[in-house]
Amino acid sequence: MPAILAVLGTALGKVLLSMITALFTEKFLKVAIVHSLEKLAQRTLTDFDDKLLKAAKEAWGMDEKDKEEEGK
């Protein structure tokens, strides 16, 4: 019985790992990084992180989405 549970646990682990790996696409990572930078920029008083956030959004073409949302 423990051997069967070990095999099932390993199989389940592989399935979960493949699902998590599939989630980490380039777009997902970019959104996660920008979201983290936005939270950091809100908590600090310096403008360095604001500039870093703006540069990341411009480099990845995410600033256009913000402009479209403002226009609505």
C-alpha positions as CSV (number, residue, x, y, z in Angstrom):
1,M,0.0,0.0,0.0
2,P,2.7,2.6,0.8
3,A,4.3,1.9,-2.6
4,I,1.1,2.6,-4.4
5,L,0.7,5.9,-2.5
6,A,4.3,6.8,-3.3
7,V,3.7,6.2,-7.0
8,L,0.4,8.2,-7.0
9,G,2.1,11.0,-5.1
10,T,4.9,11.1,-7.6
11,A,2.5,11.1,-10.5
12,L,0.4,13.9,-8.9
13,G,3.5,15.9,-8.2
14,K,4.5,15.6,-11.9
15,V,1.1,16.8,-13.1
16,L,1.1,19.7,-10.7
17,L,4.6,20.7,-11.7
18,S,3.7,20.6,-15.4
19,M,0.6,22.7,-14.7
20,I,2.6,25.3,-12.8
21,T,5.3,25.3,-15.4
22,A,2.7,25.9,-18.1
23,L,1.4,28.9,-16.1
24,F,4.8,30.6,-16.1
25,T,4.7,31.9,-19.6
26,E,6.6,35.0,-20.6
27,K,3.5,37.2,-20.5
28,F,2.6,35.9,-17.0
29,L,6.1,36.7,-15.7
30,K,6.0,40.2,-17.2
31,V,2.6,40.9,-15.6
32,A,3.8,39.6,-12.3
33,I,7.0,41.7,-12.4
34,V,5.1,44.9,-13.4
35,H,2.5,44.2,-10.7
36,S,5.3,43.8,-8.1
37,L,7.0,47.0,-9.3
38,E,3.6,48.9,-9.0
39,K,3.2,47.7,-5.4
40,L,6.8,48.7,-4.6
41,A,6.3,52.1,-6.2
42,Q,3.2,52.7,-4.1
43,R,5.0,52.0,-0.9
44,T,8.1,54.1,-1.4
45,L,8.7,57.8,-1.6
46,T,11.6,57.8,-4.1
47,D,11.1,58.3,-7.8
48,F,13.7,55.6,-8.7
49,D,11.1,52.8,-8.6
50,D,8.6,54.9,-10.5
51,K,11.2,55.3,-13.3
52,L,12.0,51.6,-13.2
53,L,8.3,50.8,-13.5
54,K,7.8,53.2,-16.4
55,A,10.9,51.7,-18.2
56,A,9.6,48.2,-17.7
57,K,6.1,49.1,-19.0
58,E,7.6,50.9,-22.0
59,A,10.0,48.1,-22.8
60,W,7.3,45.4,-22.7
61,G,4.6,47.5,-24.4
62,M,2.3,47.5,-21.3
63,D,2.0,51.3,-21.1
64,E,-0.4,51.3,-24.1
65,K,-2.9,49.2,-22.1
66,D,-2.9,51.7,-19.3
67,K,-3.5,54.6,-21.8
68,E,-6.5,52.7,-23.3
69,E,-8.0,52.1,-19.8
70,E,-7.6,55.8,-18.9
71,G,-9.5,56.8,-22.1
72,K,-12.5,54.6,-21.2
